[in-house]
Amino acid sequence: MRYERRGRGEGRERGGFGRGFPPKPVEIGKEYDVEIQETSRRGEGITRIKGLVTFVPNTKPGDHVRIKITRISRRFAEAEVVGEAEAGAEVEAEEAEAEEEETEEGEAE
């Protein structure tokens, strides 16, 4: 009986859990109007942009701020405050997110 030796990664689709990370809904340098929802263990504000956790230093829950993305990791993003959020901009952002979710659900079917 003869066995073939397989190289690394041959014979399997993916290593680990078999799940990759989806494309990120944010881009470095882009600005977003957000509401800080909670505080992290390190004391930074936390908001979610289309489900992606984003850490924002020097903020607290309830703050409405305009942020700029400074770093994107596999599971989260980091941002800095660039000013106050515009009135009504958050409503527009939430409506855009809802429309995108509906489109994604329609494509999945």
WOHUWO-V969875 format. One record per pair of residues at least 6 apart in sequence whose C-alpha atoms are under 6 Angstrom apart, sorted by the first residue. I is the first residue (numbers start at 0). J is the second residue. Records with the same first field share a line. If there is no record, write none. Layout:
I->J ; J
This chain:
27->68 ; 69
28->67 ; 68
29->67 ; 68
30->66 ; 67
31->65 ; 66
32->64 ; 65 ; 84 ; 89
33->63 ; 64
34->62 ; 63
35->44 ; 45 ; 46 ; 60 ; 61 ; 62
36->45 ; 46 ; 60
37->44 ; 45 ; 60
38->44 ; 45
43->55 ; 56
44->54 ; 55 ; 56 ; 58 ; 59
45->53 ; 54
46->53
47->53
51->75
52->75
53->75 ; 76 ; 77
54->77
55->78 ; 79
63->84
64->82 ; 83 ; 84
65->80 ; 81 ; 82 ; 83 ; 84
66->79 ; 80 ; 81
67->78 ; 79
68->77 ; 78
69->77 ; 78
70->76 ; 77
